[in-house]
Amino acid sequence: MERFDAIVIGAGAAGMFCAALAGQSGCRVLLLDNGKKPGRKILMSGGGRCNFTNLYVEPAAYLSQNPHFCKSALARYTQWDFIDLVGKHGIAWHEKTLGQLFCDDSAQQIVDMLVAECEKGNVTQRLRSEVLSVTRDDQGYTLQLNGDSVQAAKLVIASGGLSMPGLGASPFGYKIAEQFGLKVLPTRAGLVPFTLHKPLLEQMQTLSGVSVPSVITAEDGTVFRENLLFTHRGLSGPAVLQISSYWQPGEFVSINLLPEGDLASFLNEQRESHPNQSLKNTLAMQLPKRLVECLQQLGQIPDVSLRQLNSREQESLVELLTHWRVQPNGTEGYRTAEVTLGGVDTHELSSRTMEARNVPGLYFIGEVMDVTGWLGGYNFQWAWSSAWACAQALAE
């Protein structure tokens, strides 16, 4: 039976990076994955350009039932460290909005970089390998694969969450955690579009493809200021993906469709200079025409001129457009979710090494644990930072 110092399960962002770093520090590492090629989720991230980190990474951008857990790893391996590595590999990048960093060319460059780092660390990589069972004894961990069995003193679970099952996502990591007595917190889809109840959806389907700047607020008071996109299934866009991680079924979200200006003042100014102008055409100067027409058909915007618009109607119009309350029907679920909320309870793990406190030699990194970042490169940075912290421990 072949024996290694460490086996890493999952050739995604966290798994590849951890295997590479551990290998480079002298460990004999085996990297396993059930897919045909490594980094499948990396390849389709950021529209194929991989939003690999964010300039403004900070612990406050992460959700966890143990909010302090992520601080140590993020402080010890920062976004600047990863940007430095990207630079060493000659990968050109650019900043989009809000500190989000993307490859100029393609996400394939990040995968190629990780593969090269693994090669530098002499990592043994086995794809299309299914782990049938894991057992532990005094020697460490024995894994039965489809074909043979392998052993290692240390085992790293980097198998990700449940989001995007089309890319091979599975509950494997949670099952291993439970097998060894670790608590797994309930999971749900995060960074995911909302679906709408049928009547509202049918009325708003004409808006599919319309995007507007917005400020969106969850019932817990969390606020995001980003674009909102109407789709044929409901609501999406960065603002909705962000707030979805803070939304619970049955709750409302409040949406300001005009975050840039003062609608009441604008209507008063327009009334003075163009009293006979229709309210619809006036609002179309501030909002997409299709949105105004839709809201008018729903009876939310009166079919009047500015002169005819009374103060009570104006107040309720301003309230509607700046505090539009929507109760989502649900989300699109794991199929389109970018991340999985919940997972392995981080109270069970060391924040310095990612090792299970009560199971020596068993580590969890990346998305499999209960640490979920905002949209915009934060989850990749968690993958890099948690992998780095684990790799330091493997090398020790």
VENSULPE-V444722 format. One record per backbone hydrogen bond with DSSP energy under -1.0 kcal/mol. CO is the residue of the C=O (numbers start at 1). NH is the residue of the N-H. If there is no record, write none. Layout:
# VENSULPE-V444722
co nh
CO NH
CO NH
This chain:
# VENSULPE-V444722
co nh
2 151
5 154
6 30
7 156
8 32
9 158
11 39
12 16
13 17
14 18
15 19
16 20
17 21
18 22
19 23
20 24
21 25
22 27
23 26
28 5
28 6
29 124
30 8
31 126
32 10
33 129
35 128
39 43
42 45
45 50
46 49
48 107
49 103
50 52
53 101
54 57
58 61
59 62
61 374
63 372
66 69
68 71
70 74
71 75
72 76
73 77
78 82
79 83
80 84
81 85
82 86
83 87
84 88
85 89
86 91
87 90
92 104
94 102
97 100
99 55
100 96
102 94
106 109
107 111
108 112
109 113
110 114
111 115
112 116
113 117
114 118
115 119
116 120
117 121
118 123
119 122
124 31
126 33
130 146
133 144
135 142
137 140
140 137
141 152
142 135
143 150
144 132
144 133
145 147
148 145
150 143
151 4
152 141
154 7
155 363
156 9
157 365
164 167
165 168
171 175
172 176
173 177
174 178
175 179
176 180
177 182
178 181
183 345
185 343
188 341
190 339
191 338
193 332
194 235
195 329
195 330
197 201
198 202
199 203
200 204
204 207
205 208
207 210
210 230
212 228
215 256
216 224
217 254
218 221
222 218
224 216
226 214
227 239
228 212
229 236
230 209
233 196
234 231
235 194
236 229
237 241
238 242
239 243
240 244
242 245
243 246
248 251
253 326
254 217
255 324
256 215
262 266
263 267
264 268
265 269
266 270
267 271
268 272
269 273
270 274
274 277
275 307
277 306
278 282
279 283
280 284
282 285
283 286
283 287
288 292
289 293
290 294
291 295
292 296
293 297
294 298
295 300
295 301
296 299
302 304
304 279
310 314
311 315
312 316
313 317
314 318
315 319
316 320
317 321
318 322
319 323
321 257
324 255
326 253
330 195
333 336
333 337
334 164
339 190
341 188
343 185
344 370
345 348
346 349
348 357
350 354
354 364
355 350
359 362
361 155
362 356
363 157
366 369
368 344
369 371
372 63
377 381
378 382
379 383
380 384
381 385
382 386
383 387
384 388
385 389
386 390
387 391
388 392
389 393
390 394
391 395
392 396
